[in-house]
């Protein structure tokens, strides 16, 4: 999912079905490569917001895709935490830098150099 509301609707539907929505842990996939992430999402049937396509088109043009990816992921995680989500699961795919930057932006961890990962 690319928008907070998607997860929140799912959490609410689970709660209505008797599933404790507070135990759900959203999987966060920081966008390292928009083209690859977009293709993967499309194959999974995930709705891709037009604003996201437009934003990454401009970011790629200006060589700012890492900054955009960090900002979008940080905002998504911040909104989830504000809505009561207690845990986040990051899919790093052996590329932990963006996840580290997001956690730093959220104030969850100090920014440190990554060593001996994966």
C-alpha positions, 0 to 999 in steps of 0.5 A: 500500500502507498497511502495510510488510509489503505492500511487503516481501512484494512485494520478497521475491517479486521476489527469489524470481523473480530480480529484484533486490529492492534496486532496487525503489523504493516509491511513497509517497503521503502522505494529504492527503485520506483520503476521496480516497485511500481511493476511489483505493486501492479502485479500484486494488484495494488492501487498506485496513486497518480500523484505518486507516479507524477512525483517520482517522474519529477524526482527522477528527472531532477535526480532527487528520488532518494530524497522523495522516497525517504520523505514519502516513507517517513510520512507514511510511517509517521501517519501510521504511528499517529493512528495507533499502529504500534509496530512497523515491519520494514522490507529492506531487501538487503538495502538498509540505508533508506530504512535507516534514514526513515527511522532517523527521520522519525526520531526512532534511532540515531543516524549511524554508519551501517557495517556488516549488514546482510 
